[in-house]
Amino acid sequence: MLDAFAKEGGIACTSLAELGSKCNVVLTVVVNAAQTEAVLFGEQGASMR
């Protein structure tokens, strides 16, 4: 799936941390604040610290 995404011009990432290091903007679709915190700032989150 990642290969197909990259083939179409996307930047494939294998982790949220890698995504955070390659993007200026990250859109998330979550159901509550706890999930937002985990995705952005959790142990394996997208936030660059």
BAVO-987442 format. One line per field, with one value per residue: residue in one letter; y, x, z of N, C-alpha, C in turn. Coordinates in steps of 0.2 Angstrom, whole numbers, plus 5000, padded with zeros to 4 digits. Layout:
<kepas>
aa = A|... .
nv = Y|... .
nu = X|... .
nw = Z|... .
cav = Y|... .
cau = X|... .
caw = Z|... .
cv = Y|... .
cu = X|... .
cw = Z|... .
</kepas>
This chain:
<kepas>
aa = M|L|D|A|F|A|K|E|G|G|I|A|C|T|S|L|A|E|L|G|S|K|C|N|V|V|L|T|V|V|V|N|A|A|Q|T|E|A|V|L|F|G|E|Q|G|A|S|M|R .
nv = 4994|5006|5008|5009|5021|5030|5029|5036|5048|5052|5054|5042|5036|5027|5028|5038|5047|5049|5054|5066|5072|5075|5083|5099|5102|5092|5083|5076|5063|5060|5054|5060|5071|5064|5055|5063|5069|5058|5054|5066|5069|5058|5043|5038|5048|5061|5073|5083|5083 .
nu = 5004|5010|5019|5012|5006|5017|5021|5011|5015|5014|5022|5028|5027|5033|5030|5022|5031|5041|5032|5029|5042|5043|5033|5025|5012|4999|4985|4972|4960|4951|4942|4941|4949|4959|4964|4969|4979|4987|4991|4998|5007|5010|5020|5025|5021|5017|5023|5038|5050 .
nw = 5000|5004|4994|4983|4985|4986|4973|4966|4969|4982|4999|5007|5024|5038|5051|5064|5069|5059|5049|5055|5054|5041|5037|5036|5040|5048|5046|5056|5060|5072|5087|5099|5112|5119|5110|5100|5107|5109|5096|5091|5102|5109|5114|5102|5094|5081|5083|5083|5094 .
cav = 5000|5012|5008|5012|5028|5034|5028|5041|5055|5053|5053|5036|5036|5020|5029|5045|5052|5050|5059|5073|5075|5077|5088|5105|5101|5085|5083|5070|5062|5056|5055|5064|5074|5059|5052|5069|5070|5052|5055|5071|5070|5051|5041|5037|5053|5064|5079|5083|5087 .
cau = 5000|5014|5023|5007|5005|5023|5021|5007|5018|5014|5028|5026|5030|5032|5028|5020|5037|5043|5028|5030|5048|5043|5027|5023|5005|4997|4978|4970|4953|4950|4935|4942|4955|4964|4967|4973|4986|4991|4993|5003|5012|5012|5027|5027|5017|5020|5027|5045|5052 .
caw = 5000|5004|4988|4978|4987|4984|4965|4964|4971|4990|5003|5011|5030|5041|5058|5065|5070|5052|5046|5058|5052|5034|5035|5040|5042|5048|5048|5059|5060|5078|5090|5106|5114|5121|5103|5097|5111|5108|5089|5091|5107|5112|5114|5095|5090|5076|5085|5083|5101 .
cv = 5006|5013|5011|5019|5033|5034|5034|5048|5057|5052|5048|5036|5029|5022|5037|5050|5054|5055|5066|5076|5078|5082|5094|5105|5094|5086|5076|5070|5057|5058|5059|5067|5069|5056|5057|5069|5064|5052|5060|5071|5063|5049|5040|5042|5056|5070|5078|5087|5088 .
cu = 5004|5018|5018|5006|5011|5023|5017|5009|5017|5021|5026|5030|5028|5030|5026|5026|5040|5039|5029|5037|5048|5037|5027|5016|5003|4989|4976|4963|4953|4944|4935|4948|4961|4967|4971|4980|4990|4995|4999|5008|5013|5019|5030|5023|5021|5024|5034|5047|5059 .
cw = 5000|4997|4982|4979|4985|4976|4963|4966|4978|4993|5008|5018|5034|5049|5058|5066|5063|5048|5049|5056|5045|5032|5039|5043|5042|5050|5051|5059|5066|5082|5096|5107|5116|5115|5100|5101|5110|5101|5088|5096|5111|5111|5107|5091|5085|5077|5086|5090|5101 .
</kepas>
